[in-house]
Amino acid sequence: MVQEGDKLTRLPRAFYCESIATFVGLPGEIVLGKLTANSEVEIKPEQINAWQQEIRILQMALRGINGTLFLEFNIPRMG
């Protein structure tokens, strides 16, 4: 999501997009569920473990910070 005045607009390529305040208050399983639901490829156990660690670290590190968080992007490939 991108801030446009008082409105947030979702970016279609981000697997997860949320305000930081909302993100830090959510259970990690909810964030992980959104990441896996929006992935277009098979999710391997190593990826799930990496996301779980990333979520825990970011939720602690971002407390008290305002803004929007984007996690994982689908990057179009040419050719």
WOPE-V229850 format. One record per backbone hydrogen bond with DSSP energy under -1.0 kcal/mol. CO is the residue of the C=O (numbers start at 1). NH is the residue of the N-H. Records with the same first field share a line. If there is no record, write none. Layout:
CO: NH ; NH
//
This chain:
2: 9
4: 7
7: 4
9: 2
11: 14
13: 74
16: 71
18: 69
19: 23
20: 24
23: 26
27: 30 ; 31
28: 32
29: 33
30: 34
31: 35
32: 36
33: 37
34: 38
44: 48
45: 49
46: 50
47: 51
48: 52
49: 53
50: 54
51: 55
52: 56
53: 57
54: 58
55: 59
56: 60
57: 61
58: 62
62: 65
67: 20
69: 18
71: 16
72: 15
//
